[in-house]
C-alpha cells in the first residue's frame, strides 16, 4: 500500500506539497523521473509556468520485490491519494 497526501503549497500556486508513504516503507520515490528519496517523505510537486488544472506530475514508487507504481497527480486534484495495489514482482494481475 502506498499513500500520497497532498496539500496546496503556500509559496506558489504552481506547486503542491505531497506526502508519500508506502507499505513496505523504504520504497524509492521518483518525481518526474528524478529520484527524491525513500518513503515516508514529503515532496514538492512543481507544475511549471502557467499550468492548466489538468497538467500532471508523475510520482513513481518502487520497492524491492514489488512492481513499481506510477500515479499522475494534478494540481487541481484530490488532497489525498491512496496507492493500495502494490503487487509482488512476477505476479500476474488478477482478472
C-alpha positions as CSV (number, residue, x, y, z in Angstrom):
1,X,0.0,0.0,0.0
2,X,1.3,3.5,-0.9
3,X,-0.3,6.7,0.4
4,X,0.1,10.1,-1.0
5,X,-1.5,13.1,0.8
6,X,-1.2,16.4,-1.0
7,X,-1.6,19.9,0.4
8,X,-1.6,23.1,-1.5
9,X,1.8,24.9,-1.3
10,X,1.8,28.4,0.1
11,X,4.8,29.8,-1.9
12,X,3.3,29.3,-5.4
13,X,0.0,28.3,-6.9
14,X,2.0,26.2,-9.3
15,X,3.3,23.8,-6.6
16,X,1.8,21.2,-4.3
17,X,3.3,19.6,-1.3
18,X,2.7,15.8,-1.2
19,X,3.4,13.2,1.5
20,X,4.4,9.9,0.0
21,X,4.3,6.7,2.1
22,X,4.2,3.0,1.3
23,X,3.9,-0.5,2.7
24,X,6.6,-1.7,2.8
25,X,8.3,1.6,3.9
26,X,11.6,2.4,2.4
27,X,10.4,2.3,-1.2
28,X,12.2,4.5,-3.7
29,X,10.3,7.6,-4.9
30,X,10.8,9.4,-8.2
31,X,9.1,12.7,-9.2
32,X,9.1,13.3,-13.0
33,X,11.9,10.7,-13.3
34,X,14.2,12.2,-10.6
35,X,15.0,10.2,-7.5
36,X,13.9,12.2,-4.5
37,X,14.3,9.7,-1.6
38,X,12.6,6.9,0.2
39,X,9.2,6.6,1.8
40,X,7.9,8.1,4.0
41,X,8.7,11.6,2.8
42,X,7.3,15.0,1.8
43,X,7.9,16.1,-1.8
44,X,7.2,19.3,-3.7
45,X,5.5,18.8,-7.0
46,X,6.3,21.6,-9.4
47,X,3.7,22.1,-12.2
48,X,5.8,24.7,-14.1
49,X,4.8,28.0,-15.6
50,X,1.1,28.6,-16.4
51,X,-0.2,25.1,-15.8
52,X,-3.7,24.1,-16.6
53,X,-5.8,22.3,-13.9
54,X,-5.3,19.1,-15.9
55,X,-1.4,19.2,-16.1
56,X,0.1,16.3,-14.1
57,X,3.3,15.4,-12.3
58,X,4.3,11.7,-12.3
59,X,5.2,10.1,-8.9
60,X,6.7,6.7,-9.2
61,X,7.3,4.4,-6.2
62,X,9.2,1.1,-6.3
63,X,10.2,-1.4,-3.6
64,X,12.5,-4.4,-3.9
65,X,10.4,-7.4,-4.7
66,X,7.3,-5.4,-5.8
67,X,6.2,-4.0,-9.1
68,X,6.7,-0.2,-9.4
69,X,3.6,2.0,-9.4
70,X,3.2,5.4,-11.0
71,X,0.4,8.0,-10.3
72,X,-0.1,11.2,-12.2
73,X,-1.1,13.9,-9.7
74,X,-2.9,17.1,-10.8
75,X,-2.6,20.5,-9.3
76,X,-6.4,20.7,-9.0
77,X,-6.7,17.0,-8.0
78,X,-7.6,15.5,-4.6
79,X,-5.6,16.2,-1.5
80,X,-5.1,12.6,-0.6
81,X,-4.4,9.6,-2.9
82,X,-4.1,6.1,-1.7
83,X,-2.0,3.6,-3.6
84,X,-3.1,0.2,-2.4
85,X,-2.3,-2.3,-5.1
86,X,1.4,-3.0,-4.8
87,X,1.9,-6.4,-6.3
88,X,4.9,-8.7,-5.8
89,X,7.2,-8.8,-8.8
90,X,6.4,-11.6,-11.2
91,X,2.8,-12.0,-10.0
92,X,0.2,-11.7,-12.8
93,X,-2.6,-9.2,-12.5
94,X,-5.8,-10.5,-11.1
95,X,-8.7,-10.5,-13.5
